[in-house]
Amino acid sequence: MEITPITITELNKYIKDKVAEDEFLQNVYVKGEISNFKNHYTGHMYFTLKDENSLIKCIMFKGYAERLKFMPRDGMKVVVFGTVSVFERDGVYQIYCKAMKEDGIGDLYTAYNELKQKLEKEGLFDQKYKKKIPFLPKRIGVLTSKTGAVIRDIINVSTRRNPNVYIRLLPVPVQGEGAGEKIADAIKLMNEKDLADVIIVARGGGSLEDLWPFNEEVVARAIFESRIPVISAVGHETDFTIADFVADLRAPTPSAAAELAVPEISKVEEMIRNYQNRYRLALKKNIDYMKLRYEKCMQSKAYKEPTQRINESYITIDNLIKNMINNMNNKMVIARTKFINNVSKLDALSPLKTLSRGYSIASKENKIVKSVKDLNTGDKISIRFSDGEKQAEVI
């Protein structure tokens, strides 16, 4: 008897129909913790619901998601109401959620918040402790898995932006038990051996559990104590870990971390050329200005006739001396005239002038005789003439 096989599509459809016939699966209430939550740009929500031992995929279409009064997130405990069905194309079953309500916060999310608050109080997130990323690092230390898209993206972006940069990969586990300690040890080794100018700690996206090593205290403290600047590039743009807050710089993706660490050499060269042009123009402007000043100096009288001002000063001095001599001569003439006038006046009043006209002066005992009453017979007197003096006796 020949057996006719069925197709995978037929098998998946058969299973889907069997599930659809089960009334219990049409309206189920399931509680669990959200993991790997994705809010799609279409408005649909995709996530995984899990407990201690199992997990199941869930989807909530836009029409139901718009009715939610809160935004679901990883680590949140919820109760969902919906229908279990099979997605034929992938052959997986999942819950098509119609409603959701909060049922507390998951243990991991609680631990995340507690550690975040603790480290924030200690100051590990303070901006004043952030180290500056070097402008042109020669060595980029990368801590991530040795296989996968992360290291390839970092290498491609870095070498494209600057072919001379050297990338030193230190492979570390990025998830699972013990990963945090190994990441912290790798950061310490990079510092002890001075293996890099800047360190990129990176991994791709994932659930809260997948990213948990980067939420461990040992990693946070290793980043904070690192002498080498650290760029954190963990998960997708919407994922935030403790490492992101402690790191000197956070990048939304590993590719973005490479862009932040490695400047594009062509733009640096263009910037240098712009500076050179600016300096060249500034130098030319200064030279032109100095030429103008030189030409102005060459045209000045001080350069063409340097002794002109001295000669003019000589002329001024000569004029002053001449004026001074003239003033002195004028004063001497005036003084001489005044002197002559005074002499003439004195001469006119002088007794000697009177004597020259034939008069004489009689004196007795050196006193001029002004009246006959001053003389007695027999007095000795002196008589002064213009040409001499004689003694006489009154008779």
FIRO-566885 format. One record per residue (C-alpha): x negated, y, z negated; residue in three letters. Coordinates in steps of 0.02 Angstrom, whole numbers, padded with zeros to 5 digits, always signed. Layout:
! FIRO-566885
XYZala ...
//
This chain:
! FIRO-566885
+00000+00000+00000met -00074+00167+00054glu -00075+00307-00078ile -00042+00483-00016thr -00135+00614-00120pro -00057+00780-00160ile -00138+00950-00145thr -00199+01054-00291ile -00066+01182-00252thr +00068+01050-00266glu -00004+00988-00430leu -00011+01162-00505asn +00166+01198-00447lys +00227+01035-00524tyr +00146+01079-00691ile +00217+01255-00682lys +00391+01187-00653asp +00373+01065-00798lys +00320+01207-00912val +00463+01314-00851ala +00587+01177-00895glu +00532+01182-01077asp +00649+01304-01165glu +00531+01319-01314phe +00395+01392-01202leu +00513+01522-01127gln +00526+01621-01288asn +00376+01602-01404val +00311+01704-01549tyr +00122+01686-01564val +00004+01773-01684lys -00182+01789-01667gly -00327+01908-01646glu -00354+02008-01486ile -00517+01981-01397ser -00590+02037-01230asn -00454+02168-01208phe -00445+02257-01039lys -00326+02400-01001asn -00317+02393-00811his -00299+02552-00709tyr -00135+02482-00642thr -00063+02490-00817gly -00066+02301-00845his -00153+02235-01001met -00262+02079-01000tyr -00329+02000-01160phe -00362+01840-01254thr -00269+01790-01411leu -00366+01677-01530lys -00370+01600-01702asp -00506+01503-01792glu -00504+01354-01673asn -00420+01400-01509ser -00381+01539-01387leu -00257+01575-01248ile -00255+01704-01110lys -00120+01836-01111cys -00054+01968-00993ile +00068+02111-01022met +00132+02197-00867phe +00146+02386-00855lys +00334+02391-00884gly +00317+02307-01054tyr +00150+02391-01098ala +00227+02564-01083glu +00346+02523-01226arg +00205+02491-01351leu +00187+02618-01492lys +00002+02581-01515phe -00149+02542-01407met -00212+02363-01429pro -00399+02339-01455arg -00523+02200-01489asp -00516+02131-01665gly -00336+02181-01695met -00219+02049-01764lys -00050+02050-01675val +00109+01951-01650val +00165+01935-01469val +00331+01881-01396phe +00336+01810-01221gly +00341+01664-01102thr +00212+01530-01070val +00186+01497-00886ser +00058+01426-00765val -00036+01537-00644phe -00037+01424-00492glu -00186+01499-00402arg -00309+01470-00547asp -00223+01323-00626gly -00220+01404-00797val -00079+01435-00916tyr -00056+01598-01010gln +00068+01699-01109ile +00164+01832-01014tyr +00195+01953-01158cys +00355+02054-01169lys +00328+02132-01340ala +00190+02152-01467met +00171+02215-01645lys +00022+02239-01760glu -00016+02104-01887asp -00169+02177-01973gly -00350+02195-01916ile -00466+02051-01880gly -00610+02004-01994asp -00743+02055-01867leu -00664+02224-01839tyr -00655+02252-02027thr -00838+02207-02046ala -00880+02324-01901tyr -00792+02471-01983asn -00868+02438-02154glu -01046+02431-02085leu -01017+02584-01977lys -00957+02686-02126gln -01103+02624-02233lys -01238+02669-02107leu -01155+02835-02067glu -01162+02884-02252lys -01347+02838-02256glu -01379+02957-02111gly -01431+02830-01980leu -01317+02914-01852phe -01378+03093-01886asp -01429+03189-01732gln -01583+03259-01821lys -01663+03087-01818tyr -01639+03061-01630lys -01804+03052-01537lys -01825+03134-01369lys -01834+03019-01218ile -02001+03047-01127pro -01983+03139-00963phe -02093+03025-00855leu -02117+02860-00947pro -02241+02741-00868lys -02185+02585-00964arg -02003+02535-00988ile -01974+02401-01118gly -01815+02301-01088val -01736+02188-01219leu -01604+02078-01138thr -01575+01905-01069ser -01709+01853-00945lys -01575+01798-00821thr -01419+01886-00763gly -01366+02047-00679ala -01424+02162-00819val -01611+02146-00792ile -01589+02145-00603arg -01489+02306-00610asp -01619+02389-00722ile -01763+02335-00609ile -01673+02390-00450asn -01622+02559-00516val -01789+02596-00600ser -01900+02548-00454thr -01788+02639-00332arg -01801+02798-00432arg -01987+02781-00468asn -02087+02640-00385pro -02234+02673-00502asn -02141+02633-00662val -02189+02471-00752tyr -02048+02367-00826ile -02093+02251-00969arg -01956+02124-01007leu -01952+02044-01178leu -01816+01910-01164pro -01698+01896-01312val -01532+01808-01340pro -01391+01936-01325val -01254+01835-01410gln -01232+01693-01530gly -01298+01652-01702glu -01471+01720-01741gly -01471+01838-01592ala -01472+01993-01703gly -01631+01942-01796glu -01721+01904-01632lys -01670+02072-01558ile -01734+02162-01714ala -01898+02063-01708asp -01921+02109-01525ala -01898+02295-01564ile -02028+02283-01703lys -02149+02190-01588leu -02131+02325-01454met -02182+02455-01584asn -02323+02355-01664glu -02405+02315-01496lys -02361+02484-01417asp -02288+02394-01267leu -02177+02533-01199ala -02144+02720-01191asp -01956+02693-01206val -01852+02539-01249ile -01687+02489-01168ile -01579+02369-01269val -01450+02301-01147ala -01321+02170-01107arg -01163+02157-01003gly -00985+02173-01063gly -00893+02049-01171gly -00778+02024-01316ser -00809+02088-01491leu -00884+01919-01535glu -00999+01923-01384asp -01065+02096-01429leu -01076+02057-01615trp -01268+02042-01627pro -01276+02228-01584phe -01160+02264-01731asn -01276+02182-01858glu -01365+02286-01989glu -01536+02211-01952val -01527+02274-01772val -01465+02446-01825ala -01609+02469-01948arg -01738+02406-01823ala -01678+02536-01696ile -01679+02674-01827phe -01855+02631-01885glu -01923+02616-01708ser -02062+02740-01669arg -02025+02716-01483ile -01863+02800-01422pro -01722+02675-01395val -01582+02682-01266ile -01431+02572-01303ser -01338+02501-01152ala -01224+02369-01224val -01061+02316-01142gly -00954+02424-01031his -00918+02609-01043glu -00773+02582-01163thr -00872+02466-01279asp -00954+02546-01431phe -01070+02452-01547thr -01166+02502-01704ile -01324+02501-01597ala -01248+02639-01488asp -01228+02754-01638phe -01403+02724-01708val -01496+02730-01541ala -01581+02890-01484asp -01472+02887-01327leu -01320+02786-01273arg -01292+02733-01093ala -01121+02672-01034pro -01200+02532-00931thr -01373+02453-00908pro -01388+02538-00737ser -01350+02705-00817ala -01484+02669-00948ala -01613+02646-00810ala -01558+02811-00734glu -01575+02900-00901leu -01747+02825-00936ala -01823+02845-00763val -01806+03013-00675pro -01792+03006-00486glu -01967+03040-00425ile -01907+03124-00265ser -01810+03251-00368lys -01960+03278-00481val -02068+03310-00327glu -01936+03428-00259glu -01932+03519-00425met -02122+03536-00422ile -02113+03603-00244arg -01982+03729-00299asn -02093+03785-00442tyr -02241+03799-00323gln -02138+03906-00203asn -02079+04015-00346arg -02257+04038-00411tyr -02319+04072-00234arg -02185+04205-00207leu -02220+04281-00378ala -02407+04286-00340leu -02377+04366-00170lys -02264+04495-00251lys -02399+04536-00378asn -02531+04550-00243ile -02421+04667-00140asp -02389+04772-00294tyr -02576+04781-00331met -02610+04831-00150lys -02486+04973-00164leu -02569+05032-00325arg -02740+05018-00242tyr -02685+05120-00091glu -02608+05250-00205lys -02770+05261-00304cys -02873+05277-00143met -02762+05422-00087gln -02771+05513-00252ser -02878+05672-00272lys -02970+05591-00416ala -03043+05465-00295tyr -03065+05577-00141lys -03137+05728-00236glu -03189+05664-00408pro -03282+05830-00451thr -03139+05944-00401gln -03066+05954-00574arg -03239+05984-00648ile -03271+06125-00526asn -03100+06198-00563glu -03143+06190-00747ser -03308+06281-00713tyr -03212+06419-00623ile -03091+06432-00767thr -03236+06445-00890ile -03322+06577-00782asp -03161+06678-00776asn -03143+06665-00964leu -03324+06720-00991ile -03301+06864-00869lys -03142+06919-00955asn -03227+06905-01123met -03374+07014-01065ile -03256+07142-00990asn -03156+07146-01150asn -03316+07168-01252met -03378+07308-01137asn -03211+07395-01145asn -03212+07384-01333lys -03390+07452-01338met -03345+07600-01226val -03195+07639-01333ile -03299+07622-01491ala -03440+07732-01418arg -03316+07867-01368thr -03237+07862-01538lys -03411+07870-01617phe -03461+08021-01513ile -03299+08108-01558asn -03328+08074-01741asn -03509+08134-01726val -03450+08293-01641ser -03326+08322-01779lys -03458+08290-01911leu -03580+08402-01820asp -03453+08541-01812ala -03423+08526-01998leu -03609+08508-02042ser -03689+08649-02143pro -03844+08633-02034leu -03741+08686-01885lys -03694+08843-01980thr -03876+08875-02021leu -03923+08864-01839ser -03811+09012-01804arg -03913+09124-01923gly -03835+09086-02090tyr -03927+09027-02245ser -03880+08937-02405ile -03930+08995-02577ala -03939+08870-02719ser -03978+08887-02902lys -04034+08736-02999glu -03979+08626-02851asn -03807+08703-02853lys -03745+08808-02709ile -03715+08987-02754val -03541+09033-02698lys -03522+09202-02780ser -03632+09349-02836val -03562+09320-03006lys -03660+09161-03013asp -03825+09259-03007leu -03914+09365-03131asn -04066+09476-03109thr -04224+09376-03122gly -04141+09207-03073asp -04247+09092-02970lys -04154+09032-02818ile -04188+08930-02662ser -04138+08992-02493ile -04116+08863-02355arg -04133+08916-02173phe -04110+08813-02015ser -04296+08790-02001asp -04345+08774-02184gly -04324+08826-02364glu -04400+08972-02468lys -04400+09018-02652gln -04341+09189-02705ala -04304+09293-02860glu -04151+09402-02886val -04200+09589-02919ile 
//
